[in-house]
Amino acid sequence: MKKDTITASGQSSVTVYDFGAHVTSWKNASGKEILYTSPSAKLDGSKAIRGGIPICFPQFGKKGPLRQHGFARNSFWTPDESFGSTEDGPALKYTLRDTGETRQSAWPHSFEAAYFVTLAPDGNSLTVELQVKNTNKNGEEFSFTTALHSYFCCNSQETTLSEYSGLKYEDNIESGVEKTQHGIIEFGKEVDRVYLGTKSTLSLPSANLVIEKVNMPDAVVWNPYIEKTAALSDMPDDDWKKFICIEPGRIGEPAFVKPGETWTCSLTLLSTS
Ligand SMILES: O=P(O)(O)OC[C@H]1O[C@H](O)[C@H](O)[C@@H](O)[C@@H]1O
């Protein structure tokens, strides 16, 4: 696997693997790690990297016939070696296209995906942008669901989230049954919920983090708690205490893209400490 790093002010840095175009680390200007990556994550291409920001595409979770979260996080993306920055700061670019294998799959479309990872010059903001172009020659529109499955370092037991009250969510612990959130979210148990129609700006106060998302109306909130973590081969048993996932995505309603058109979403994370 190939790993690239970009740096900006102070001790800031971002690390990205070509396998999955997977961001595994973002340290802010004071050197604080914002993204949780499991110390037992597999880094040999045998499975998706546990932690950081996996790209779920072209299917979120089990919402379709493909493998869980689609094939993008299990594919080698091509780094653009000549790419050094966007107008917003030092950056990396990765691309992924359909292969013989994906054309044989239940999502047989031609596509070009580009992923841009940009660190702000002050080191305290990270932006990732996913672009998906439909290159089907047969005139066929395609659709997909997607999420940027971000694992954020925090003390999960001291975390509460208040921005979801009143929203509908699909509860994955009860086979996706739809419920309504009343009040704050707490993490004293397994939480695995797809919140629909969330605000475009969310926050994770226990990590001093602001999350801005574009074209991703939904957000999955996940913490595996004790038993699910014990069943994960690539995470230490106690590490559910060290993170929660807030996964911006387009899940409730898929994205539809006509041939020749490009669909874009982005996520900007702002670290305020
Ligand atoms: O173990 P993975 O395939 O990486 O999935 C990790 C988790 O991703 C999302 O948060 C899903 O909502 C969960 O149901 C799933 O357990």
The ligand as an ORCA input file, in Angstrom:
! r2SCAN-3c Opt
* xyz 0 1
  O     -17.478     -3.173     10.066
  P     -17.783     -2.251      8.923
  O     -18.201     -2.954      7.674
  O     -16.637     -1.305      8.654
  O     -19.005     -1.361      9.368
  C     -18.957     -0.573     10.507
  C     -20.307      0.097     10.741
  O     -20.555      1.004      9.690
  C     -21.754      1.800      9.823
  O     -21.658      2.642     10.906
  C     -22.968      0.909      9.942
  O     -24.132      1.693     10.216
  C     -22.771     -0.129     11.030
  O     -23.863     -1.040     11.024
  C     -21.460     -0.887     10.826
  O     -21.280     -1.810     11.863
*
